[in-house]
Amino acid sequence: MDSAKRIYETPPTIAAPSPARLVSDLSSAPPSRGMAQPAWEDFPAVIEDASPDRILHYIRTGQVWVVSHRRRNGLILYKTFHAEFAGPGAAIGGSYDQDCQQVIPVGNLSLIRPASHKEQQDAYLIRRQWIKLTQQFTDQSSPLKRAQMILNQFETYFDQQTIARIPDEAFAMLVGVLPYSIRMARRPPGKMQIKVKS
């Protein structure tokens, strides 16, 4: 290693702008595009019969919605690496679901704007309960057991036709298993056919 002298240059100092200049710069700045949030009054009080794309749009606006507790309905929210189920009474939207990539309405979905801050807080507590319920299933080490538990849970709330419309992938992402485990759990006992190559 040679002992050459190294010269370190100090960066030039930049004077900080005065507070008065900051205020004038902010007031003269053009409005940013796409950043303005729509007013709460611009949204309907109740969302029903909306397509999944429309529901996803409403969720991404940053407004909070509540899954109606007067119906057997819910919403599966696909996140980056997992899915969450928001059942009756649960809050969706706000900053909590900005990373939502896809939704699957379950049952006859109805979303309602919370009328007060207390309703919104209660809905967040209910959402947390739904998440904790799903977490209990993921505590099982057996993938097939997880799959059976999530299917059994949905069968207590929804009819067979509704459950049949939910893809295996959605259930799999809810409890952290492969879709194959869900397919195996959906099969009636005795219907397994194994082909052996000879």
PyRosetta script that sets phi, psi and omega in degrees:
from pyrosetta import init, pose_from_sequence

init()
pose = pose_from_sequence("MDSAKRIYETPPTIAAPSPARLVSDLSSAPPSRGMAQPAWEDFPAVIEDASPDRILHYIRTGQVWVVSHRRRNGLILYKTFHAEFAGPGAAIGGSYDQDCQQVIPVGNLSLIRPASHKEQQDAYLIRRQWIKLTQQFTDQSSPLKRAQMILNQFETYFDQQTIARIPDEAFAMLVGVLPYSIRMARRPPGKMQIKVKS")
pose.set_psi(1, 124.9)
pose.set_omega(1, -179.3)
pose.set_phi(2, -86.0)
pose.set_psi(2, 157.9)
pose.set_omega(2, -173.7)
pose.set_phi(3, -97.3)
pose.set_psi(3, 37.3)
pose.set_omega(3, 179.3)
pose.set_phi(4, -66.1)
pose.set_psi(4, 144.9)
pose.set_omega(4, 179.3)
pose.set_phi(5, -75.2)
pose.set_psi(5, 130.7)
pose.set_omega(5, 176.9)
pose.set_phi(6, -101.7)
pose.set_psi(6, 137.0)
pose.set_omega(6, 178.9)
pose.set_phi(7, -108.2)
pose.set_psi(7, 122.4)
pose.set_omega(7, 178.4)
pose.set_phi(8, -101.6)
pose.set_psi(8, 124.7)
pose.set_omega(8, 178.6)
pose.set_phi(9, -91.3)
pose.set_psi(9, 140.0)
pose.set_omega(9, 175.5)
pose.set_phi(10, -92.7)
pose.set_psi(10, 136.9)
pose.set_omega(10, -180.0)
pose.set_phi(11, -67.2)
pose.set_psi(11, 150.6)
pose.set_omega(11, 178.6)
pose.set_phi(12, -64.5)
pose.set_psi(12, 146.1)
pose.set_omega(12, 179.3)
pose.set_phi(13, -83.9)
pose.set_psi(13, 143.2)
pose.set_omega(13, 179.7)
pose.set_phi(14, -114.8)
pose.set_psi(14, 128.0)
pose.set_omega(14, -179.5)
pose.set_phi(15, -73.2)
pose.set_psi(15, 134.4)
pose.set_omega(15, 178.0)
pose.set_phi(16, -72.0)
pose.set_psi(16, 139.2)
pose.set_omega(16, 179.3)
pose.set_phi(17, -69.3)
pose.set_psi(17, 152.5)
pose.set_omega(17, 179.7)
pose.set_phi(18, -72.8)
pose.set_psi(18, 154.7)
pose.set_omega(18, 178.4)
pose.set_phi(19, -56.8)
pose.set_psi(19, -35.6)
pose.set_omega(19, 179.9)
pose.set_phi(20, -64.0)
pose.set_psi(20, -39.5)
pose.set_omega(20, 179.7)
pose.set_phi(21, -67.8)
pose.set_psi(21, -38.6)
pose.set_omega(21, 177.9)
pose.set_phi(22, -59.8)
pose.set_psi(22, -44.7)
pose.set_omega(22, -179.9)
pose.set_phi(23, -63.0)
pose.set_psi(23, -42.9)
pose.set_omega(23, -178.9)
pose.set_phi(24, -68.4)
pose.set_psi(24, -35.6)
pose.set_omega(24, 177.6)
pose.set_phi(25, -65.1)
pose.set_psi(25, -41.7)
pose.set_omega(25, -179.7)
pose.set_phi(26, -67.0)
pose.set_psi(26, -38.4)
pose.set_omega(26, -177.5)
pose.set_phi(27, -73.5)
pose.set_psi(27, -25.4)
pose.set_omega(27, -179.5)
pose.set_phi(28, -94.6)
pose.set_psi(28, -4.3)
pose.set_omega(28, -179.0)
pose.set_phi(29, -69.4)
pose.set_psi(29, 142.0)
pose.set_omega(29, 178.1)
pose.set_phi(30, -68.9)
pose.set_psi(30, 150.9)
pose.set_omega(30, 179.6)
pose.set_phi(31, -63.5)
pose.set_psi(31, 141.4)
pose.set_omega(31, 179.7)
pose.set_phi(32, -75.6)
pose.set_psi(32, 144.2)
pose.set_omega(32, -177.6)
pose.set_phi(33, -89.0)
pose.set_psi(33, 137.7)
pose.set_omega(33, 175.1)
pose.set_phi(34, 78.0)
pose.set_psi(34, -1.9)
pose.set_omega(34, -176.4)
pose.set_phi(35, -96.3)
pose.set_psi(35, -19.1)
pose.set_omega(35, -177.9)
pose.set_phi(36, -70.5)
pose.set_psi(36, 131.5)
pose.set_omega(36, 177.8)
pose.set_phi(37, -84.9)
pose.set_psi(37, 137.8)
pose.set_omega(37, 177.1)
pose.set_phi(38, -64.9)
pose.set_psi(38, 150.3)
pose.set_omega(38, 178.8)
pose.set_phi(39, -68.0)
pose.set_psi(39, 148.2)
pose.set_omega(39, -178.9)
pose.set_phi(40, -56.5)
pose.set_psi(40, -33.9)
pose.set_omega(40, -177.8)
pose.set_phi(41, -71.4)
pose.set_psi(41, -15.4)
pose.set_omega(41, -180.0)
pose.set_phi(42, -74.8)
pose.set_psi(42, -10.8)
pose.set_omega(42, -177.7)
pose.set_phi(43, -101.1)
pose.set_psi(43, 150.8)
pose.set_omega(43, 175.9)
pose.set_phi(44, -68.6)
pose.set_psi(44, 157.0)
pose.set_omega(44, 178.8)
pose.set_phi(45, -73.5)
pose.set_psi(45, -30.0)
pose.set_omega(45, -179.3)
pose.set_phi(46, -135.2)
pose.set_psi(46, 136.3)
pose.set_omega(46, 175.6)
pose.set_phi(47, -114.1)
pose.set_psi(47, 119.1)
pose.set_omega(47, 178.7)
pose.set_phi(48, -135.9)
pose.set_psi(48, 153.7)
pose.set_omega(48, 176.8)
pose.set_phi(49, 54.0)
pose.set_psi(49, 33.5)
pose.set_omega(49, 178.9)
pose.set_phi(50, -92.6)
pose.set_psi(50, 149.7)
pose.set_omega(50, 177.6)
pose.set_phi(51, -71.7)
pose.set_psi(51, 158.1)
pose.set_omega(51, 177.1)
pose.set_phi(52, -56.3)
pose.set_psi(52, -37.2)
pose.set_omega(52, 178.5)
pose.set_phi(53, -64.5)
pose.set_psi(53, -39.3)
pose.set_omega(53, 179.5)
pose.set_phi(54, -68.2)
pose.set_psi(54, -40.7)
pose.set_omega(54, 178.2)
pose.set_phi(55, -62.2)
pose.set_psi(55, -43.7)
pose.set_omega(55, 178.7)
pose.set_phi(56, -61.0)
pose.set_psi(56, -39.3)
pose.set_omega(56, 176.2)
pose.set_phi(57, -59.6)
pose.set_psi(57, -46.5)
pose.set_omega(57, 179.6)
pose.set_phi(58, -62.8)
pose.set_psi(58, -38.1)
pose.set_omega(58, 179.7)
pose.set_phi(59, -65.6)
pose.set_psi(59, -41.8)
pose.set_omega(59, -176.3)
pose.set_phi(60, -74.3)
pose.set_psi(60, -8.9)
pose.set_omega(60, 177.5)
pose.set_phi(61, -71.1)
pose.set_psi(61, -15.5)
pose.set_omega(61, -179.8)
pose.set_phi(62, 93.9)
pose.set_psi(62, -3.3)
pose.set_omega(62, 178.1)
pose.set_phi(63, -81.5)
pose.set_psi(63, 153.1)
pose.set_omega(63, 179.7)
pose.set_phi(64, -96.2)
pose.set_psi(64, 135.8)
pose.set_omega(64, 177.4)
pose.set_phi(65, -126.0)
pose.set_psi(65, 158.7)
pose.set_omega(65, 178.2)
pose.set_phi(66, -123.7)
pose.set_psi(66, 131.3)
pose.set_omega(66, 175.5)
pose.set_phi(67, -69.5)
pose.set_psi(67, 128.3)
pose.set_omega(67, -176.3)
pose.set_phi(68, -56.4)
pose.set_psi(68, 131.4)
pose.set_omega(68, 178.0)
pose.set_phi(69, -89.2)
pose.set_psi(69, -0.2)
pose.set_omega(69, -179.3)
pose.set_phi(70, -91.2)
pose.set_psi(70, -0.3)
pose.set_omega(70, -178.2)
pose.set_phi(71, -133.4)
pose.set_psi(71, 162.3)
pose.set_omega(71, 171.1)
pose.set_phi(72, -88.9)
pose.set_psi(72, 90.7)
pose.set_omega(72, -177.5)
pose.set_phi(73, -149.9)
pose.set_psi(73, 169.7)
pose.set_omega(73, 179.6)
pose.set_phi(74, -175.8)
pose.set_psi(74, -175.7)
pose.set_omega(74, -177.0)
pose.set_phi(75, -144.6)
pose.set_psi(75, 128.8)
pose.set_omega(75, 172.6)
pose.set_phi(76, -94.8)
pose.set_psi(76, 123.9)
pose.set_omega(76, -178.0)
pose.set_phi(77, -109.3)
pose.set_psi(77, 116.4)
pose.set_omega(77, 176.8)
pose.set_phi(78, -81.0)
pose.set_psi(78, 123.7)
pose.set_omega(78, 172.9)
pose.set_phi(79, -104.5)
pose.set_psi(79, -171.0)
pose.set_omega(79, -175.9)
pose.set_phi(80, -61.9)
pose.set_psi(80, -48.1)
pose.set_omega(80, -174.8)
pose.set_phi(81, -121.7)
pose.set_psi(81, 3.9)
pose.set_omega(81, -179.3)
pose.set_phi(82, -156.0)
pose.set_psi(82, 178.9)
pose.set_omega(82, 175.2)
pose.set_phi(83, -130.5)
pose.set_psi(83, 155.3)
pose.set_omega(83, 177.7)
pose.set_phi(84, -128.7)
pose.set_psi(84, 147.8)
pose.set_omega(84, 175.9)
pose.set_phi(85, -108.3)
pose.set_psi(85, 127.0)
pose.set_omega(85, 174.4)
pose.set_phi(86, -109.1)
pose.set_psi(86, 107.4)
pose.set_omega(86, -177.3)
pose.set_phi(87, -91.2)
pose.set_psi(87, -170.3)
pose.set_omega(87, -178.5)
pose.set_phi(88, -53.2)
pose.set_psi(88, 131.2)
pose.set_omega(88, 178.4)
pose.set_phi(89, 88.5)
pose.set_psi(89, -6.6)
pose.set_omega(89, -175.5)
pose.set_phi(90, -85.4)
pose.set_psi(90, 146.8)
pose.set_omega(90, 176.5)
pose.set_phi(91, -82.0)
pose.set_psi(91, 145.0)
pose.set_omega(91, 170.9)
pose.set_phi(92, -136.1)
pose.set_psi(92, 161.2)
pose.set_omega(92, 178.4)
pose.set_phi(93, 88.9)
pose.set_psi(93, -151.7)
pose.set_omega(93, -175.3)
pose.set_phi(94, 65.0)
pose.set_psi(94, -159.6)
pose.set_omega(94, 179.1)
pose.set_phi(95, -77.0)
pose.set_psi(95, -15.3)
pose.set_omega(95, -175.9)
pose.set_phi(96, -67.9)
pose.set_psi(96, -32.9)
pose.set_omega(96, -174.8)
pose.set_phi(97, -113.2)
pose.set_psi(97, 24.7)
pose.set_omega(97, 179.4)
pose.set_phi(98, -64.7)
pose.set_psi(98, -24.0)
pose.set_omega(98, -179.7)
pose.set_phi(99, -90.4)
pose.set_psi(99, 10.1)
pose.set_omega(99, -179.7)
pose.set_phi(100, -67.4)
pose.set_psi(100, 131.2)
pose.set_omega(100, -176.6)
pose.set_phi(101, -106.6)
pose.set_psi(101, -24.5)
pose.set_omega(101, -177.7)
pose.set_phi(102, -160.9)
pose.set_psi(102, 153.4)
pose.set_omega(102, 176.6)
pose.set_phi(103, -132.1)
pose.set_psi(103, 151.3)
pose.set_omega(103, 173.8)
pose.set_phi(104, -128.6)
pose.set_psi(104, 110.3)
pose.set_omega(104, 175.2)
pose.set_phi(105, -67.8)
pose.set_psi(105, 139.4)
pose.set_omega(105, 179.3)
pose.set_phi(106, -118.1)
pose.set_psi(106, 125.5)
pose.set_omega(106, -176.6)
pose.set_phi(107, 74.9)
pose.set_psi(107, -160.1)
pose.set_omega(107, 180.0)
pose.set_phi(108, -90.2)
pose.set_psi(108, 84.0)
pose.set_omega(108, -170.4)
pose.set_phi(109, -65.7)
pose.set_psi(109, 134.5)
pose.set_omega(109, 174.0)
pose.set_phi(110, -136.2)
pose.set_psi(110, 123.5)
pose.set_omega(110, 178.1)
pose.set_phi(111, -110.0)
pose.set_psi(111, 137.3)
pose.set_omega(111, -175.9)
pose.set_phi(112, -125.5)
pose.set_psi(112, 141.1)
pose.set_omega(112, 172.5)
pose.set_phi(113, -73.2)
pose.set_psi(113, 132.5)
pose.set_omega(113, 176.5)
pose.set_phi(114, -67.1)
pose.set_psi(114, 138.4)
pose.set_omega(114, -175.8)
pose.set_phi(115, -81.6)
pose.set_psi(115, -19.4)
pose.set_omega(115, -177.1)
pose.set_phi(116, -148.6)
pose.set_psi(116, 167.8)
pose.set_omega(116, 177.0)
pose.set_phi(117, -62.6)
pose.set_psi(117, -37.7)
pose.set_omega(117, 179.5)
pose.set_phi(118, -63.4)
pose.set_psi(118, -43.1)
pose.set_omega(118, 177.5)
pose.set_phi(119, -60.3)
pose.set_psi(119, -40.3)
pose.set_omega(119, 179.3)
pose.set_phi(120, -64.7)
pose.set_psi(120, -44.7)
pose.set_omega(120, 179.3)
pose.set_phi(121, -63.6)
pose.set_psi(121, -42.0)
pose.set_omega(121, 178.1)
pose.set_phi(122, -62.5)
pose.set_psi(122, -38.8)
pose.set_omega(122, 179.8)
pose.set_phi(123, -66.3)
pose.set_psi(123, -36.2)
pose.set_omega(123, 176.0)
pose.set_phi(124, -66.0)
pose.set_psi(124, -37.6)
pose.set_omega(124, 176.9)
pose.set_phi(125, -64.0)
pose.set_psi(125, -40.2)
pose.set_omega(125, 178.3)
pose.set_phi(126, -67.0)
pose.set_psi(126, -39.5)
pose.set_omega(126, 177.0)
pose.set_phi(127, -59.4)
pose.set_psi(127, -42.0)
pose.set_omega(127, 179.0)
pose.set_phi(128, -62.9)
pose.set_psi(128, -36.9)
pose.set_omega(128, 177.8)
pose.set_phi(129, -65.0)
pose.set_psi(129, -40.0)
pose.set_omega(129, 177.5)
pose.set_phi(130, -63.4)
pose.set_psi(130, -39.7)
pose.set_omega(130, 178.9)
pose.set_phi(131, -66.1)
pose.set_psi(131, -41.7)
pose.set_omega(131, 178.6)
pose.set_phi(132, -64.2)
pose.set_psi(132, -37.6)
pose.set_omega(132, 177.9)
pose.set_phi(133, -61.2)
pose.set_psi(133, -46.0)
pose.set_omega(133, 178.8)
pose.set_phi(134, -65.0)
pose.set_psi(134, -36.6)
pose.set_omega(134, 179.6)
pose.set_phi(135, -62.5)
pose.set_psi(135, -34.0)
pose.set_omega(135, 177.7)
pose.set_phi(136, -59.1)
pose.set_psi(136, -34.3)
pose.set_omega(136, 178.9)
pose.set_phi(137, -71.0)
pose.set_psi(137, -36.8)
pose.set_omega(137, -177.5)
pose.set_phi(138, -74.1)
pose.set_psi(138, -12.7)
pose.set_omega(138, 176.0)
pose.set_phi(139, -70.4)
pose.set_psi(139, -17.3)
pose.set_omega(139, 177.0)
pose.set_phi(140, -73.9)
pose.set_psi(140, 136.3)
pose.set_omega(140, -178.3)
pose.set_phi(141, -80.8)
pose.set_psi(141, -26.6)
pose.set_omega(141, -177.4)
pose.set_phi(142, -82.0)
pose.set_psi(142, 122.8)
pose.set_omega(142, 178.5)
pose.set_phi(143, -59.2)
pose.set_psi(143, -39.3)
pose.set_omega(143, -179.8)
pose.set_phi(144, -66.2)
pose.set_psi(144, -37.3)
pose.set_omega(144, 178.2)
pose.set_phi(145, -65.5)
pose.set_psi(145, -42.4)
pose.set_omega(145, 176.5)
pose.set_phi(146, -59.0)
pose.set_psi(146, -46.8)
pose.set_omega(146, -178.5)
pose.set_phi(147, -61.0)
pose.set_psi(147, -44.3)
pose.set_omega(147, 179.6)
pose.set_phi(148, -64.1)
pose.set_psi(148, -39.6)
pose.set_omega(148, -177.7)
pose.set_phi(149, -66.5)
pose.set_psi(149, -42.7)
pose.set_omega(149, -179.2)
pose.set_phi(150, -68.7)
pose.set_psi(150, -37.6)
pose.set_omega(150, 177.7)
pose.set_phi(151, -66.3)
pose.set_psi(151, -42.4)
pose.set_omega(151, 177.4)
pose.set_phi(152, -61.4)
pose.set_psi(152, -40.2)
pose.set_omega(152, 179.7)
pose.set_phi(153, -62.7)
pose.set_psi(153, -44.8)
pose.set_omega(153, 179.9)
pose.set_phi(154, -67.3)
pose.set_psi(154, -32.5)
pose.set_omega(154, 178.6)
pose.set_phi(155, -66.5)
pose.set_psi(155, -24.7)
pose.set_omega(155, 177.3)
pose.set_phi(156, -74.2)
pose.set_psi(156, -23.5)
pose.set_omega(156, -177.5)
pose.set_phi(157, -103.4)
pose.set_psi(157, -32.9)
pose.set_omega(157, -171.4)
pose.set_phi(158, -125.6)
pose.set_psi(158, 157.9)
pose.set_omega(158, 178.6)
pose.set_phi(159, -78.5)
pose.set_psi(159, 168.8)
pose.set_omega(159, -175.5)
pose.set_phi(160, -62.1)
pose.set_psi(160, -37.9)
pose.set_omega(160, -179.9)
pose.set_phi(161, -63.2)
pose.set_psi(161, -41.6)
pose.set_omega(161, 179.5)
pose.set_phi(162, -64.1)
pose.set_psi(162, -44.6)
pose.set_omega(162, -178.8)
pose.set_phi(163, -65.8)
pose.set_psi(163, -36.8)
pose.set_omega(163, -179.6)
pose.set_phi(164, -64.3)
pose.set_psi(164, -27.0)
pose.set_omega(164, -179.9)
pose.set_phi(165, -79.1)
pose.set_psi(165, -13.9)
pose.set_omega(165, -179.7)
pose.set_phi(166, -83.8)
pose.set_psi(166, 125.0)
pose.set_omega(166, -177.9)
pose.set_phi(167, -66.2)
pose.set_psi(167, 152.3)
pose.set_omega(167, 177.3)
pose.set_phi(168, -56.5)
pose.set_psi(168, -37.9)
pose.set_omega(168, -178.8)
pose.set_phi(169, -59.9)
pose.set_psi(169, -37.8)
pose.set_omega(169, -179.8)
pose.set_phi(170, -64.5)
pose.set_psi(170, -48.1)
pose.set_omega(170, 177.5)
pose.set_phi(171, -62.1)
pose.set_psi(171, -40.3)
pose.set_omega(171, -179.2)
pose.set_phi(172, -61.4)
pose.set_psi(172, -42.8)
pose.set_omega(172, -179.9)
pose.set_phi(173, -70.6)
pose.set_psi(173, -24.5)
pose.set_omega(173, 177.2)
pose.set_phi(174, -67.2)
pose.set_psi(174, -37.4)
pose.set_omega(174, -174.7)
pose.set_phi(175, -117.6)
pose.set_psi(175, 8.6)
pose.set_omega(175, 173.5)
pose.set_phi(176, 71.0)
pose.set_psi(176, 44.2)
pose.set_omega(176, 176.0)
pose.set_phi(177, -127.8)
pose.set_psi(177, 172.6)
pose.set_omega(177, 175.1)
pose.set_phi(178, -79.7)
pose.set_psi(178, 152.2)
pose.set_omega(178, 177.2)
pose.set_phi(179, -56.7)
pose.set_psi(179, -28.2)
pose.set_omega(179, 177.6)
pose.set_phi(180, -57.6)
pose.set_psi(180, -40.2)
pose.set_omega(180, 179.4)
pose.set_phi(181, -63.2)
pose.set_psi(181, -37.5)
pose.set_omega(181, 178.2)
pose.set_phi(182, -67.5)
pose.set_psi(182, -43.4)
pose.set_omega(182, 178.1)
pose.set_phi(183, -59.5)
pose.set_psi(183, -41.2)
pose.set_omega(183, 179.2)
pose.set_phi(184, -65.2)
pose.set_psi(184, -39.6)
pose.set_omega(184, -179.3)
pose.set_phi(185, -71.5)
pose.set_psi(185, -28.0)
pose.set_omega(185, 179.8)
pose.set_phi(186, -75.7)
pose.set_psi(186, -23.0)
pose.set_omega(186, -177.9)
pose.set_phi(187, -68.8)
pose.set_psi(187, 136.8)
pose.set_omega(187, 174.3)
pose.set_phi(188, -67.2)
pose.set_psi(188, 149.8)
pose.set_omega(188, 179.9)
pose.set_phi(189, -58.2)
pose.set_psi(189, 141.4)
pose.set_omega(189, 177.7)
pose.set_phi(190, 85.5)
pose.set_psi(190, -2.0)
pose.set_omega(190, -177.4)
pose.set_phi(191, -97.9)
pose.set_psi(191, 5.7)
pose.set_omega(191, -178.9)
pose.set_phi(192, -75.3)
pose.set_psi(192, 128.3)
pose.set_omega(192, 177.2)
pose.set_phi(193, -119.1)
pose.set_psi(193, 123.9)
pose.set_omega(193, 179.8)
pose.set_phi(194, -113.8)
pose.set_psi(194, 126.9)
pose.set_omega(194, 177.8)
pose.set_phi(195, -100.5)
pose.set_psi(195, 127.6)
pose.set_omega(195, 179.2)
pose.set_phi(196, -110.7)
pose.set_psi(196, 127.0)
pose.set_omega(196, 177.3)
pose.set_phi(197, -79.2)
pose.set_psi(197, 136.9)
pose.set_omega(197, 179.2)
pose.set_phi(198, -112.5)
pose.dump_pdb("model.pdb")
